[in-house]
Amino acid sequence: MTSFTSNLLSLGIVLSSMFTTVGVVYVLLKHRDATVKLPVDRDQLQRIPAFGLQQQIQSLQIDLIAGMLMGVLIVCLPFAISSIQAHIIVGKFPWLFAITSIIGLTYCGYKTWKNFSKFTKLRLGHTAEIATANELIGLQALGYQVFHDIQADGFNIDHLAIGKNGVFAIETKGRHKRKRDRKSTSATQGKDYQLFYKDGRLYFPSWTETKPIEQATRQATWVSQWLTKATGQQVFSSPVLVFPGWFVTSQTKPPFPILNHKQLVKTIPAVRTQTLSQQQVDAIVYQVAQRCLSKSEVGK
């Protein structure tokens, strides 16, 4: 084997390890973009405080990690190529190292797939919660106090809206819009990506769910119990379930509001969960604010 061929083969072996995870991510990205899309356009959402700085920080974090990895590669790559080339020239290929590398690359590919799946879900959830939070700004203009990401007992309440007509525990659910559903949905109803409630179930174009309804109910119950104990007065919390970007309808009466995020500002003021005085509202707001500001179990 010529020196050039051995050099080329050595370089190819080393670079193949680098492109394994890159290839997995590329395939997953292409599949995701071809099959689903976010329910709302992220570019159309209002910018949250320090959004620009957050993007710069994330970009610099990636640059820092990339710089460290590049430093390792610059040092190790020449030695790795030289070692592989030496084994090729003498005709003694290190099969034990090769098998170990293949097992390691398989594991890295699997972990990349798992992390990408988790990243996709977190990205979807983050987009949905930001979309809901954007709409809840309209409730603040009507005198409501709005809080986000309230830590509970092993879970979190996405949003709490507190006004004189009650306390509302708002659960936001992000659901990808499957591109294969668009034609059938628009052809039958004239609306893209509809979901409807019927007899305790949520019907999407190609699947059904019940767990979001159960979760929203369970979390509102927890809020009622916590605030009743924390304030020393009876507090009833109404669940609200929000699916940003989906056209939401009901074929039977739902147990509580199930909405598109754009319906929040009109719907919540019309719901009469509990009539609260300003003093009661202030007491509830104080307890929620304390819980948001402290990691301790405030009012528990």
C-alpha positions in Angstrom: 0.0 0.0 0.0 1.4 3.4 -1.0 2.1 6.1 1.5 -0.6 8.3 -0.1 -3.2 5.5 0.1 -2.4 4.8 3.7 -2.6 8.5 4.6 -5.9 8.8 2.9 -7.3 5.7 4.6 -6.1 6.8 8.0 -7.7 10.2 7.5 -10.9 8.6 6.4 -11.1 6.4 9.4 -10.5 9.3 11.8 -13.0 11.6 10.1 -15.7 8.9 9.9 -15.9 9.0 13.7 -16.5 12.8 13.6 -19.2 12.5 11.0 -21.2 9.7 12.7 -23.0 12.0 15.1 -23.2 14.8 12.6 -24.9 12.4 10.1 -27.4 11.2 12.8 -28.4 14.8 13.6 -28.7 15.7 9.8 -31.0 12.7 9.2 -33.1 13.5 12.2 -33.4 17.2 11.2 -34.4 16.3 7.7 -37.0 13.8 9.0 -38.4 16.4 11.5 -38.7 19.2 9.0 -40.3 16.9 6.4 -43.0 15.5 8.8 -43.9 18.1 11.4 -43.7 21.8 12.1 -44.1 24.0 15.2 -47.7 25.0 16.0 -46.9 28.7 16.0 -44.3 30.8 14.1 -41.5 31.7 16.6 -40.6 34.8 14.6 -44.1 36.2 15.1 -43.9 36.1 18.9 -43.2 39.1 21.0 -39.6 39.3 22.3 -39.3 38.5 25.9 -37.0 40.6 28.2 -33.3 40.1 27.4 -34.2 37.8 24.5 -31.3 39.3 22.4 -28.9 38.8 25.2 -30.1 35.2 25.7 -29.4 34.4 22.1 -25.9 35.9 22.3 -25.2 33.9 25.5 -26.3 30.6 23.9 -24.3 31.4 20.8 -21.2 32.1 22.9 -21.7 28.9 24.9 -21.7 26.9 21.7 -18.6 28.7 20.5 -16.8 28.0 23.8 -17.6 24.3 23.6 -16.7 24.1 19.9 -13.4 25.9 20.7 -12.5 23.4 23.4 -13.4 20.4 21.1 -11.4 21.9 18.3 -8.4 22.3 20.5 -8.6 18.6 21.4 -8.9 17.6 17.8 -6.0 19.7 16.7 -3.7 18.0 19.2 -5.1 14.4 18.8 -5.8 14.3 15.1 -2.2 14.1 13.8 -1.2 11.4 16.4 -4.3 9.4 15.6 -3.7 9.5 11.8 0.0 8.6 12.4 -0.9 5.7 14.6 -3.5 4.3 12.2 -1.1 4.7 9.3 1.6 2.8 11.2 -0.7 -0.1 11.8 -1.7 -0.2 8.1 1.9 -0.1 6.9 3.0 -3.0 9.1 -0.1 -4.9 8.3 -1.3 -5.4 11.9 -4.7 -3.7 12.1 -5.8 -3.1 15.8 -9.1 -5.0 15.6 -9.7 -4.6 19.4 -9.5 -0.8 19.1 -11.7 -0.9 16.0 -14.4 -3.0 17.7 -14.2 -0.7 20.8 -14.6 2.3 18.5 -17.5 0.9 16.7 -19.3 0.1 20.0 -18.5 3.6 21.2 -19.8 5.3 18.0 -23.0 3.2 18.2 -23.6 4.4 21.7 -22.8 8.0 20.7 -25.3 7.8 17.8 -28.0 6.4 20.1 -27.4 9.1 22.7 -27.5 11.7 19.9 -30.9 10.4 18.8 -32.2 10.4 22.3 -31.0 13.9 23.1 -32.3 15.2 19.7 -35.8 13.7 20.5 -35.7 15.4 23.9 -34.5 18.7 22.4 -37.3 18.6 19.9 -39.9 18.2 22.7 -38.3 20.9 24.8 -38.2 23.3 21.8 -41.9 22.6 21.2 -42.9 23.1 24.8 -40.8 26.3 25.1 -42.4 27.8 21.9 -45.9 26.9 23.1 -45.4 28.5 26.6 -43.9 31.7 25.1 -46.9 32.0 22.8 -49.3 31.6 25.7 -47.3 34.1 27.9 -47.5 36.6 25.0 -51.3 36.4 25.0 -51.5 36.7 28.8 -50.0 40.1 28.6 -53.5 41.2 27.4 -55.0 39.9 30.7 -52.5 42.1 32.7 -53.9 45.1 30.9 -57.4 44.1 32.3 -56.1 44.0 35.8 -55.1 40.4 36.2 -52.0 39.3 38.0 -50.1 36.7 35.9 -47.3 34.4 37.0 -45.3 31.8 35.1 -43.6 28.5 35.8 -44.7 28.2 39.5 -42.9 25.3 41.1 -45.2 22.8 42.8 -44.7 19.4 44.4 -42.6 17.7 41.8 -44.1 19.5 38.8 -44.8 23.0 37.7 -47.8 25.2 36.9 -47.2 26.8 33.5 -49.2 30.0 34.2 -51.4 31.4 36.9 -53.9 34.2 36.2 -55.5 35.8 39.3 -58.4 38.2 39.0 -61.6 39.2 40.8 -63.4 36.4 39.0 -61.1 33.7 40.3 -57.8 31.9 40.0 -56.9 30.1 36.7 -54.3 27.4 36.5 -53.3 27.5 32.8 -51.7 24.4 31.3 -50.0 24.9 27.9 -49.5 21.9 25.6 -47.4 22.1 22.5 -48.3 19.7 19.8 -46.5 19.5 16.5 -48.6 19.9 13.4 -48.0 16.8 11.2 -47.7 17.9 7.6 -49.6 14.8 6.4 -52.7 16.0 8.3 -53.0 19.3 6.5 -54.7 18.1 3.3 -57.3 16.0 5.0 -58.1 18.6 7.7 -58.4 21.6 5.3 -60.4 19.6 2.8 -63.0 18.5 5.3 -63.4 21.6 7.5 -61.7 24.5 5.6 -59.4 25.0 8.6 -55.8 23.8 9.0 -55.0 21.6 12.0 -58.1 21.4 14.1 -58.6 19.6 17.3 -62.0 19.2 19.1 -63.2 18.0 22.5 -65.8 15.3 22.8 -66.9 13.2 25.7 -63.7 13.6 27.7 -61.3 13.1 24.8 -59.2 15.4 22.7 -59.4 14.5 19.0 -56.5 15.6 16.8 -56.4 14.9 13.0 -54.6 11.5 13.4 -54.6 10.8 17.2 -56.6 11.3 20.4 -55.5 12.2 24.0 -57.0 12.3 27.5 -53.9 12.9 29.7 -53.8 16.7 29.2 -57.3 17.0 30.5 -56.4 14.9 33.5 -53.2 16.8 34.1 -54.9 20.2 34.0 -57.6 19.1 36.4 -55.0 17.6 38.8 -52.9 20.7 38.8 -55.8 23.1 39.4 -56.8 20.9 42.4 -53.3 21.2 43.8 -53.4 25.0 43.4 -56.8 25.2 45.1 -55.5 23.1 48.1 -52.2 25.0 48.3 -53.8 28.5 48.2 -56.6 27.6 50.6 -54.0 26.4 53.1 -51.6 29.3 52.4 -54.2 32.1 52.6 -56.5 30.7 55.3 -59.5 31.1 53.0 -61.3 28.9 50.6 -59.8 29.3 47.1 -61.1 27.5 44.0 -58.8 27.3 41.0 -60.2 26.7 37.6 -58.1 24.7 35.1 -57.6 26.0 31.6 -56.0 24.0 28.8 -54.3 25.8 26.0 -53.1 24.4 22.6 -51.2 27.3 20.9 -51.6 27.4 17.1 -54.4 24.9 16.9 -58.0 25.6 15.8 -59.9 24.4 18.9 -63.6 23.5 18.9 -66.0 21.4 21.1 -68.6 18.9 20.1 -69.7 18.4 23.7 -69.4 20.8 26.6 -65.9 20.6 28.1 -65.5 20.6 31.9 -63.3 23.7 31.7 -62.0 26.0 29.0 -60.0 24.3 26.3 -58.6 27.0 24.0 -56.3 28.3 21.4 -53.9 30.8 22.9 -55.6 33.6 21.0 -58.8 33.0 22.9 -57.4 33.5 26.4 -58.1 37.3 26.8 -61.7 37.0 25.8 -62.5 33.7 27.6 -61.0 34.1 31.0 -62.8 37.3 32.0 -66.1 35.6 31.1 -65.6 32.7 33.4 -66.9 33.0 36.9 -64.9 30.6 39.0 -65.1 32.5 42.3 -65.9 36.1 43.2 -62.9 37.6 45.1 -62.5 40.9 46.8 -59.4 43.0 46.2 -58.1 42.0 49.6 -58.5 38.3 48.8 -56.8 38.9 45.4 -53.9 40.6 47.2 -53.5 37.8 49.7 -53.4 35.2 46.9 -51.0 37.2 44.8 -48.7 37.6 47.8 -48.5 33.8 48.3 -47.9 33.1 44.6 -45.2 35.8 44.4 -43.5 34.4 47.5 -43.4 30.9 46.0 -42.0 32.3 42.7 -39.3 34.2 44.5 -38.2 31.4 46.9 -37.1 27.8 46.5 -38.6 27.0 49.9 -42.0 25.5 50.3 -43.8 28.7 50.9 -47.3 28.4 52.2 -47.2 24.6 52.1 
